């Protein structure tokens, strides 16, 4: 999917590594501190990018 974005001249913000979290049951993701930290960094990068292109 990232390839499609890049060949269409889109800017793809990144994070620490994979921007995804997995959970077996509803609410279980709240216990995955690493996934939450990764998603926090992604959100910060999206915010930074949006402020630069707006």
MOPAC internal coordinates of N, CA, C and O (Angstrom, degrees):
PM7 1SCF
backbone

  N    0.0000 0     0.00 0     0.00 0    0    0    0
  C    1.4305 1     0.00 0     0.00 0    1    0    0
  C    1.5273 1   110.74 1     0.00 0    2    1    0
  O    1.2310 1   120.44 1   139.77 1    3    2    1
  N    1.3236 1   116.77 1   -40.23 1    3    2    1
  C    1.4615 1   120.08 1   178.94 1    5    3    2
  C    1.5272 1   110.32 1   -60.12 1    6    5    3
  O    1.2310 1   120.16 1   142.87 1    7    6    5
  N    1.3071 1   117.31 1   -37.13 1    7    6    5
  C    1.4681 1   121.66 1   177.97 1    9    7    6
  C    1.5207 1   110.03 1   -58.24 1   10    9    7
  O    1.2310 1   119.74 1   135.37 1   11   10    9
  N    1.3246 1   118.09 1   -44.63 1   11   10    9
  C    1.4692 1   122.09 1   179.76 1   13   11   10
  C    1.5188 1   110.52 1   -61.19 1   14   13   11
  O    1.2310 1   120.45 1   137.53 1   15   14   13
  N    1.3168 1   116.74 1   -42.47 1   15   14   13
  C    1.4657 1   119.88 1   178.43 1   17   15   14
  C    1.5227 1   111.01 1   -61.06 1   18   17   15
  O    1.2310 1   120.72 1   132.79 1   19   18   17
  N    1.3242 1   116.24 1   -47.21 1   19   18   17
  C    1.4554 1   120.86 1  -174.97 1   21   19   18
  C    1.5310 1   111.36 1   -65.72 1   22   21   19
  O    1.2310 1   119.56 1   137.66 1   23   22   21
  N    1.3336 1   118.45 1   -42.34 1   23   22   21
  C    1.4589 1   119.10 1  -179.07 1   25   23   22
  C    1.5197 1   112.18 1   -71.56 1   26   25   23
  O    1.2310 1   119.97 1   169.29 1   27   26   25
  N    1.3171 1   117.65 1   -10.71 1   27   26   25
  C    1.4595 1   122.18 1   175.77 1   29   27   26
  C    1.5253 1   111.73 1  -105.68 1   30   29   27
  O    1.2310 1   120.99 1  -155.22 1   31   30   29
  N    1.3380 1   115.71 1    24.78 1   31   30   29
  C    1.4589 1   123.74 1   174.84 1   33   31   30
  C    1.5245 1   114.20 1    59.05 1   34   33   31
  O    1.2310 1   120.37 1  -147.33 1   35   34   33
  N    1.3164 1   116.90 1    32.67 1   35   34   33
  C    1.4564 1   120.23 1   177.05 1   37   35   34
  C    1.5205 1   109.84 1   -95.20 1   38   37   35
  O    1.2310 1   120.65 1   -28.68 1   39   38   37
  N    1.3175 1   116.36 1   151.32 1   39   38   37
  C    1.4585 1   121.92 1   176.28 1   41   39   38
  C    1.5264 1   107.47 1   -93.37 1   42   41   39
  O    1.2310 1   120.77 1   -52.89 1   43   42   41
  N    1.3147 1   116.13 1   127.11 1   43   42   41
  C    1.4631 1   121.10 1  -176.63 1   45   43   42
  C    1.5268 1   109.12 1  -110.55 1   46   45   43
  O    1.2310 1   119.65 1   -74.69 1   47   46   45
  N    1.3337 1   118.27 1   105.31 1   47   46   45
  C    1.4656 1   119.24 1   177.25 1   49   47   46
  C    1.5189 1   110.71 1   -70.54 1   50   49   47
  O    1.2310 1   120.81 1   -35.69 1   51   50   49
  N    1.3042 1   116.06 1   144.31 1   51   50   49
  C    1.4579 1   120.49 1  -178.95 1   53   51   50
  C    1.5110 1   111.80 1  -113.74 1   54   53   51
  O    1.2310 1   121.70 1     6.82 1   55   54   53
  N    1.3146 1   114.35 1  -173.18 1   55   54   53
  C    1.4536 1   121.68 1   178.85 1   57   55   54
  C    1.5162 1   107.52 1  -145.08 1   58   57   55
  O    1.2310 1   120.29 1    24.82 1   59   58   57
  N    1.3068 1   117.05 1  -155.18 1   59   58   57
  C    1.4531 1   121.50 1  -179.98 1   61   59   58
  C    1.5276 1   110.59 1   -65.23 1   62   61   59
  O    1.2310 1   120.37 1   131.08 1   63   62   61
  N    1.3163 1   116.89 1   -48.92 1   63   62   61
  C    1.4594 1   123.84 1   172.98 1   65   63   62
  C    1.5178 1   107.43 1  -160.37 1   66   65   63
  O    1.2310 1   118.08 1    43.02 1   67   66   65
  N    1.3010 1   121.26 1  -136.98 1   67   66   65
  C    1.4656 1   122.87 1  -174.38 1   69   67   66
  C    1.5221 1   111.23 1   -53.12 1   70   69   67
  O    1.2310 1   120.87 1   -53.74 1   71   70   69
  N    1.3238 1   115.95 1   126.26 1   71   70   69
  C    1.4682 1   122.37 1  -177.72 1   73   71   70
  C    1.5210 1   110.95 1   -89.97 1   74   73   71
  O    1.2310 1   120.76 1  -118.58 1   75   74   73
  N    1.3067 1   116.15 1    61.42 1   75   74   73
  C    1.4636 1   120.42 1  -176.44 1   77   75   74
  C    1.5298 1   109.14 1  -152.62 1   78   77   75
  O    1.2310 1   121.07 1   -29.51 1   79   78   77
  N    1.2913 1   115.55 1   150.49 1   79   78   77
  C    1.4539 1   121.37 1   174.44 1   81   79   78
  C    1.5233 1   109.36 1  -130.63 1   82   81   79
  O    1.2310 1   120.14 1   -34.13 1   83   82   81
  N    1.2888 1   117.33 1   145.87 1   83   82   81
  C    1.4619 1   121.77 1  -179.64 1   85   83   82
  C    1.5172 1   110.28 1  -118.59 1   86   85   83
  O    1.2310 1   120.98 1   -33.19 1   87   86   85
  N    1.3077 1   115.73 1   146.81 1   87   86   85
  C    1.4621 1   121.14 1   176.36 1   89   87   86
  C    1.5224 1   108.42 1  -146.60 1   90   89   87
  O    1.2310 1   121.22 1   -30.98 1   91   90   89
  N    1.3143 1   115.26 1   149.02 1   91   90   89
  C    1.4552 1   120.30 1   179.22 1   93   91   90
  C    1.5213 1   112.40 1   -85.91 1   94   93   91
  O    1.2310 1   120.57 1   144.72 1   95   94   93
  N    1.3102 1   116.51 1   -35.28 1   95   94   93
  C    1.4587 1   121.45 1  -177.44 1   97   95   94
  C    1.5263 1   109.63 1  -129.25 1   98   97   95
  O    1.2310 1   121.03 1   -21.56 1   99   98   97
  N    1.3058 1   115.64 1   158.44 1   99   98   97
  C    1.4606 1   121.28 1   179.76 1  101   99   98
  C    1.5314 1   110.40 1   -57.45 1  102  101   99
  O    1.2310 1   121.02 1   -49.01 1  103  102  101
  N    1.3445 1   115.65 1   130.99 1  103  102  101
  C    1.4556 1   120.81 1   178.91 1  105  103  102
  C    1.5196 1   114.74 1    86.18 1  106  105  103
  O    1.2310 1   120.33 1   168.72 1  107  106  105
  N    1.3346 1   116.98 1   -11.28 1  107  106  105
  C    1.4578 1   120.99 1  -177.39 1  109  107  106
  C    1.5356 1   112.76 1   -67.77 1  110  109  107
  O    1.2310 1   120.49 1   155.35 1  111  110  109
  N    1.3115 1   116.66 1   -24.65 1  111  110  109
  C    1.4637 1   120.70 1  -178.75 1  113  111  110
  C    1.5226 1   111.20 1   -61.87 1  114  113  111
  O    1.2310 1   120.05 1   154.72 1  115  114  113
  N    1.3068 1   117.51 1   -25.28 1  115  114  113
  C    1.4648 1   121.49 1   179.68 1  117  115  114
  C    1.5256 1   112.40 1   -62.41 1  118  117  115
  O    1.2310 1   119.98 1   161.68 1  119  118  117
  N    1.3268 1   117.65 1   -18.32 1  119  118  117
  C    1.4637 1   122.18 1   178.94 1  121  119  118
  C    1.5223 1   112.42 1   -89.80 1  122  121  119
  O    1.2310 1   120.13 1   171.09 1  123  122  121
  N    1.3261 1   117.36 1    -8.91 1  123  122  121
  C    1.4623 1   121.69 1  -178.33 1  125  123  122
  C    1.5265 1   109.06 1   -92.36 1  126  125  123
  O    1.2310 1   120.93 1   -94.07 1  127  126  125
  N    1.3278 1   115.82 1    85.93 1  127  126  125
  C    1.4707 1   121.49 1  -175.43 1  129  127  126
  C    1.5225 1   111.88 1   -62.88 1  130  129  127
  O    1.2310 1   120.13 1   144.17 1  131  130  129
  N    1.3162 1   117.36 1   -35.83 1  131  130  129
  C    1.4627 1   121.00 1  -179.69 1  133  131  130
  C    1.5289 1   111.00 1   -66.15 1  134  133  131
  O    1.2310 1   120.32 1   136.11 1  135  134  133
  N    1.3190 1   116.99 1   -43.89 1  135  134  133
  C    1.4686 1   120.46 1   178.32 1  137  135  134
  C    1.5216 1   110.79 1   -64.18 1  138  137  135
  O    1.2310 1   120.14 1   138.44 1  139  138  137
  N    1.3124 1   117.34 1   -41.56 1  139  138  137
  C    1.4643 1   120.67 1   179.59 1  141  139  138
  C    1.5248 1   111.46 1   -65.48 1  142  141  139
  O    1.2310 1   120.03 1   141.22 1  143  142  141
  N    1.3257 1   117.55 1   -38.78 1  143  142  141
  C    1.4628 1   120.82 1   177.97 1  145  143  142
  C    1.5283 1   110.48 1   -66.43 1  146  145  143
  O    1.2310 1   120.35 1   140.80 1  147  146  145
  N    1.3266 1   116.94 1   -39.20 1  147  146  145
  C    1.4626 1   121.44 1   178.06 1  149  147  146
  C    1.5200 1   110.34 1   -63.98 1  150  149  147
  O    1.2310 1   120.07 1   136.17 1  151  150  149
  N    1.3190 1   117.48 1   -43.83 1  151  150  149
  C    1.4622 1   121.08 1   179.57 1  153  151  150
  C    1.5239 1   111.68 1   -69.62 1  154  153  151
  O    1.2310 1   119.97 1   146.58 1  155  154  153
  N    1.3329 1   117.67 1   -33.42 1  155  154  153
  C    1.4750 1   120.85 1   174.75 1  157  155  154
  C    1.5235 1   110.00 1   -61.25 1  158  157  155
  O    1.2310 1   121.01 1   135.58 1  159  158  157
  N    1.3381 1   115.67 1   -44.42 1  159  158  157
  C    1.4676 1   118.91 1   179.50 1  161  159  158
  C    1.5212 1   110.95 1   -65.28 1  162  161  159
  O    1.2310 1   119.68 1   140.96 1  163  162  161
  N    1.3201 1   118.22 1   -39.04 1  163  162  161
  C    1.4607 1   121.29 1   176.76 1  165  163  162
  C    1.5274 1   110.39 1   -60.47 1  166  165  163
  O    1.2310 1   120.56 1   135.34 1  167  166  165
  N    1.3141 1   116.54 1   -44.66 1  167  166  165
  C    1.4741 1   120.54 1   178.96 1  169  167  166
  C    1.5257 1   110.95 1   -61.31 1  170  169  167
  O    1.2310 1   120.42 1   137.81 1  171  170  169
  N    1.3246 1   116.80 1   -42.19 1  171  170  169
  C    1.4676 1   119.95 1   177.27 1  173  171  170
  C    1.5211 1   111.27 1   -61.39 1  174  173  171
  O    1.2310 1   120.44 1   138.46 1  175  174  173
  N    1.3343 1   116.76 1   -41.54 1  175  174  173
  C    1.4627 1   120.70 1  -179.83 1  177  175  174
  C    1.5263 1   111.81 1   -68.47 1  178  177  175
  O    1.2310 1   119.77 1   142.97 1  179  178  177
  N    1.3194 1   118.04 1   -37.03 1  179  178  177
  C    1.4686 1   121.47 1   176.81 1  181  179  178
  C    1.5259 1   109.65 1   -66.06 1  182  181  179
  O    1.2310 1   120.32 1   137.70 1  183  182  181
  N    1.3197 1   117.00 1   -42.30 1  183  182  181
  C    1.4638 1   121.25 1   178.15 1  185  183  182
  C    1.5284 1   110.43 1   -61.74 1  186  185  183
  O    1.2310 1   120.53 1   133.76 1  187  186  185
  N    1.3246 1   116.59 1   -46.24 1  187  186  185
  C    1.4635 1   121.25 1   179.16 1  189  187  186
  C    1.5256 1   110.12 1   -59.74 1  190  189  187
  O    1.2310 1   120.46 1   132.84 1  191  190  189
  N    1.3310 1   116.72 1   -47.16 1  191  190  189
  C    1.4653 1   120.71 1  -179.12 1  193  191  190
  C    1.5284 1   110.98 1   -62.39 1  194  193  191
  O    1.2310 1   120.25 1   135.89 1  195  194  193
  N    1.3109 1   117.13 1   -44.11 1  195  194  193
  C    1.4735 1   120.74 1  -179.97 1  197  195  194
  C    1.5257 1   110.54 1   -62.11 1  198  197  195
  O    1.2310 1   119.93 1   142.09 1  199  198  197
  N    1.3270 1   117.74 1   -37.91 1  199  198  197
  C    1.4645 1   119.76 1   179.37 1  201  199  198
  C    1.5225 1   111.71 1   -69.09 1  202  201  199
  O    1.2310 1   119.85 1   152.26 1  203  202  201
  N    1.3191 1   117.90 1   -27.74 1  203  202  201
  C    1.4620 1   121.36 1  -179.50 1  205  203  202
  C    1.5284 1   112.19 1   -80.60 1  206  205  203
  O    1.2310 1   119.90 1   147.97 1  207  206  205
  N    1.3180 1   117.79 1   -32.03 1  207  206  205
  C    1.4723 1   119.38 1  -176.13 1  209  207  206
  C    1.5218 1   113.38 1   -97.05 1  210  209  207
  O    1.2310 1   120.11 1   175.31 1  211  210  209
  N    1.3278 1   117.40 1    -4.69 1  211  210  209
  C    1.4657 1   118.77 1  -178.90 1  213  211  210
  C    1.5181 1   112.12 1   -89.81 1  214  213  211
  O    1.2310 1   120.10 1   180.00 1  215  214  213

